[in-house]
Amino acid sequence: MDETEALKKKLSELKKEHRRLDGKIARLADARPFNQLEIQRLKKRKLVLKDRIIKIENDLLPDIIA
């Protein structure tokens, strides 16, 4: 597996985890009483995943010289 394929696989895994966290946050927010601390922790994790997703997407795109 070359580097590009490895990055695409990792990107897919990160996106899947990001969607999973989104669903979990929504379920926790709908539950009463909801655990605000747990929701904040999951949102922070989701933001970290989003940053990693953006970095990998940028690595996969060729540099364009303006």
N, C-alpha and C positions, 0 to 999 in steps of 0.2 A: 504494500500500500504506500503510495507516494504521499508527500506532505499535504498536497491539496485535498486528496481524499480523506486523510486523517482530520484535516481542519473541517471539512464538510460533515464528517461523522460527529465530531465534537460539537459543531454548531447545531446539528439536529438534536443531539442529546440535551444541550443547554436550552434550546427552544421548548423541548418537551417538558423539561423540569420547570421552566418559566410558566408554561400553561398550567401545569399541575399545581404550582403555588398559587396562581391566580384563582383557580377553583377552590383551593383550600381556604384562602383568605375570604372569598365570597361566602363560603359555608360558615366560617367562624363569625363573620359579621352578621349573618342572618340569625345565628343562635342567640338565645337570650338566657342568662346574661352572657355577653361575649367577653373574652379575655383580651383587653386592649394591648397588654404587653406582648402577648403571643402574636397578635396581628401586626404590631410594629416590627417584631423580630422577623416575621415572614416577609413583610414589605421590604425590609432592609436587604434580606437575602435575595429577593426578587430584583432589586435594583443592582446588586452585585452581578447577578446573572445577566441582566440587560447590558451592563457595561462590558462583560466578557463577550456577549453575543456581538455587540457593535465592533469590538476590537477584531474578532475573528472575521466578521463580514468585511471590515476594512482591509485585513490581510489578504482576503481572497480577491478583492478588486485590484486590478492593475493600476499603478500610479499613472495619473494623467497630468502631463505637464501643461500648464496653462500658458 
